[in-house]
Amino acid sequence: MKSLIVTGGASGLGRAIAKRASQEGFRVGILDVNVDALEETVSTITNSVALVASVTSAEEISAAIAAFGQTPDVWVNNAGIVRFAPLLALSIEDWRSVVEVNLTGTFICSTIVAKAMADRGSGSIVNITSINGISAGTNSGAYGATKSAISLLTQQMSLEWGNLGLRVNSLAPGLIDGGMSEPIYSEPEFRKLRTEKVPLGRLGAEEDIAEAVLFLGSDKASYITGHELVVDGGIINSIIANLPRPSNVDSVGLDEN
């Protein structure tokens, strides 16, 4: 039986990933710092194990893998936090906390599990990034900066660990109706405005991300590494299309004819 560990797995995207992995026959390790949410999630997902640990602690992550009892075939770095503020109002403490959890946490978890995977000669790591790591967003400078850094870190890991039998990829969700974004879409008008900007005409579901994560972790993606899979309904490609243009302007520049 294949196995998977997902960080930040007690709720949101992590929970959806854990649930889908279980449905696909994986033994699932659900790692989180929120004990109550973790216990509730594990009680609803078949063949899952609760792993209480902080991604910022190398000791706790090592202990969690030991408690799981096996080196996972797939490791998903999903844990993350957001602190919304314009850069000039963002406290150093908030900046450091976002970097510590999102970026340093990804580094800690990946390097620890990679050593165990390398001993076995195989393994897949999937890092959850964001379209906010591709394009700057309002009041999310710390979050976006960490996600952009994780994208490059993914490439570096894939470069260094490929000859060890490891694949490392990242996945950038777009506008997802769930997870940390759930409070954002509770306002109907705001939800409508954002939905209208997505070329596919809908917000993403947590299950969309879970399916993509399982694909990257599977043998179907055995020749894919160092890649960032954008799962956003096309929104990142529609920025210019969504800019207003005067209706009375149909051409510009010199006519050479």
Buried (B, 14 or more C-beta within 10 A) or exposed (E): EBBBBBBBBBBBBBBBBBBBBBBBEBBBBBBBBBEEBBBBBBEEBEEBBBBBBBBBBBEBBBBBBEBBEBBBBBBBBBBBBBBBBEEEEBEEEBBEBBBBBBBBBBBBBBEBBBEBBBEEEEBBBBBBBBBBBBEEBEBBBBBBBBBBBBBEBBBEBBEEBEEBBBBBBBBBBBBBBBBBBEEEBEEEEEBEEBBEBBBEEEBBEBBBBBBBBBBBBBEEBEEBBBBBBBBBBBBBEBEEEEEEEEEEEEEEEEEEE
